Amino acid sequence: MTAVEVGPSHMPSFAYVLSVDDMRVVSHFVTDKIASIPLGEGDIGKGGDLFRMYCASCHHTSVRGGALAYDGSNAPSLAGKSPELIAGAVRWGPGPMPPFPASVIDDKQLSSLVTYIRAVQNPAKPGGIALNWYGPVVEGCVAWFAVLGLVGFTIWIEKGGKG
């Protein structure tokens, strides 16, 4: 009701266009009919395919956001966002993000996409340090540098530790 009356951000105010009853009807329609997105348990594999196809170019495969060079802004990180907020953003496309209506991504696919994003937001921690989820190549390089450092330290000790 307040959004229709005041017009937050770049949305115009409808205080002088609609009556109070009309604003109430519009706000109830938006919150009861449009804002409800049915989310069920989706398939992580299909959600991953959809994310790589539609979302990864801006939000990166780690769902941590990135640059939109043509726009001069950053795609936000999806870490910590609720499933409802993610689904709403997919449907209506805030800012420079394009909307993906049900004709492009149906409700079942949307559930799979949200399930995948939630799984990537809370990855399994099999042990060790995740190194900010940079990936196996970076983690492997760090491991090799650590091994080479230990070998060098061992050789230095073997020679008497005098350099």
C-alpha atoms as one frame of an Amber mdcrd trajectory, in Angstrom:
protein
   0.000   0.000   0.000   2.822   2.391   0.889   4.708   1.595  -2.325   1.654
   2.415  -4.444   0.950   5.588  -2.483   4.490   6.971  -2.060   6.340   5.397
  -4.992   9.721   4.212  -3.671  12.882   4.597  -5.773  12.014   5.174  -9.431
   8.384   4.021  -9.162   5.925   6.906  -9.539   3.446   7.800  -6.816  -0.192
   6.976  -7.507  -1.597   9.075  -4.651  -3.200  11.605  -7.016  -4.269   9.050
  -9.640  -5.972   6.318  -7.594  -8.392   6.505  -4.719  -7.534   4.874  -1.387
  -9.838   1.953  -2.176  -8.231   1.474  -5.607  -4.745   1.527  -4.047  -5.899
  -1.077  -1.534  -7.216  -3.303  -4.335  -3.961  -2.979  -6.291  -1.788  -3.714
  -3.259  -3.885  -6.777  -2.315  -3.734  -8.032  -5.902   0.054  -7.692  -5.990
   0.653  -9.351  -2.623  -1.968 -12.104  -2.948  -1.911 -12.985  -6.644   1.344
 -11.859  -8.238   3.876 -12.050  -5.408   3.234 -15.709  -4.616   5.624 -17.972
  -6.498   5.119 -21.678  -5.869   8.462 -23.233  -4.954   8.912 -26.929  -4.443
  11.943 -29.158  -4.155  13.785 -28.921  -7.458  16.408 -30.963  -9.256  19.913
 -29.617  -8.514  21.332 -30.897 -11.811  18.691 -29.213 -13.950  18.987 -26.083
 -11.822  22.742 -26.038 -12.435  22.171 -26.289 -16.187  19.685 -23.407 -16.051
  22.015 -21.310 -13.884  24.933 -21.791 -16.280  22.685 -20.979 -19.242  20.960
 -17.860 -17.910  22.708 -16.578 -14.765  26.397 -17.489 -14.606  27.523 -14.869
 -17.111  26.681 -12.130 -14.591  26.533 -13.860 -11.192  29.483 -16.226 -11.858
  29.336 -19.943 -11.190  29.925 -19.407  -7.484  26.771 -17.186  -7.216  28.916
 -14.458  -5.672  28.126 -11.697  -8.183  30.264  -9.906 -10.701  30.659  -6.984
 -13.049  28.252  -5.910 -15.743  30.663  -3.942 -17.904  28.034  -2.566 -20.293
  26.023  -1.140 -17.416  28.825  -0.033 -15.100  27.267  -1.809 -12.129  27.800
  -5.115 -10.383  25.530  -8.128 -10.419  24.798  -8.741  -6.739  25.964 -11.754
  -4.823  23.220 -14.301  -4.247  24.805 -15.538  -1.029  22.433 -15.217   1.909
  19.378 -14.341  -0.193  16.095 -16.100   0.561  14.534 -18.484  -1.982  11.546
 -16.161  -2.364  13.757 -13.165  -3.125  15.741 -15.143  -5.695  12.555 -16.436
  -7.351  11.072 -12.932  -7.437  14.229 -11.510  -8.982  14.200 -14.224 -11.654
  10.556 -13.517 -12.507  10.660  -9.702 -12.576  14.322  -8.830 -13.174  15.408
  -5.971 -10.905  17.672  -3.275 -12.348  19.535  -4.288 -15.515  18.649  -7.970
 -15.034  16.191  -9.242 -17.651  12.968 -10.834 -16.403  12.419 -14.562 -16.974
   8.637 -15.091 -17.110   6.996 -18.524 -16.947   7.193 -18.763 -20.751  11.015
 -18.866 -20.468  11.514 -20.627 -17.104   8.466 -22.492 -15.824   7.696 -22.978
 -12.109   9.324 -26.424 -11.943  12.505 -25.086 -13.565  12.417 -22.089 -11.220
  12.277 -24.445  -8.230  15.279 -26.343  -9.631  17.179 -23.093 -10.181  16.512
 -21.879  -6.634  17.450 -25.309  -5.225  20.772 -25.162  -7.101  21.520 -21.621
  -5.904  20.761 -22.615  -2.295  23.071 -25.637  -2.638  25.901 -23.488  -3.994
  25.342 -20.877  -1.269  25.898 -23.521   1.408  28.503 -25.862  -0.075  29.573
 -29.030   1.676  32.798 -28.668   3.649  34.621 -31.990   3.395  37.508 -30.669
   5.446  40.345 -28.221   5.244  40.081 -24.616   4.163  37.769 -23.809   1.261
  40.007 -20.913   0.112  36.955 -18.748  -0.542  35.673 -21.320  -3.080  38.108
 -20.304  -5.810  38.105 -23.844  -7.129  40.226 -26.970  -7.337  42.954 -25.439
  -9.546  43.773 -22.670  -7.075  43.536 -25.039  -4.121  45.843 -27.507  -5.926
  48.399 -24.758  -6.641  48.372 -23.678  -3.008  48.892 -27.307  -1.958  51.843
 -27.689  -4.349  53.461 -24.479  -3.036  53.023 -25.776   0.507  54.624 -29.124
  -0.410  57.509 -27.403  -2.218  58.015 -25.129   0.784  58.162 -28.123   3.131
  60.621 -29.928   0.840  62.806 -26.804   0.676  62.665 -26.429   4.460  63.622
 -30.107   4.888  66.605 -29.723   2.536  67.702 -26.608   4.423  67.542 -28.511
   7.752  69.434 -31.460   6.208  72.291 -29.133   5.191  72.653 -27.955   8.738
  70.279 -25.017   8.694  73.048 -22.547   7.927  71.732 -21.395   4.574
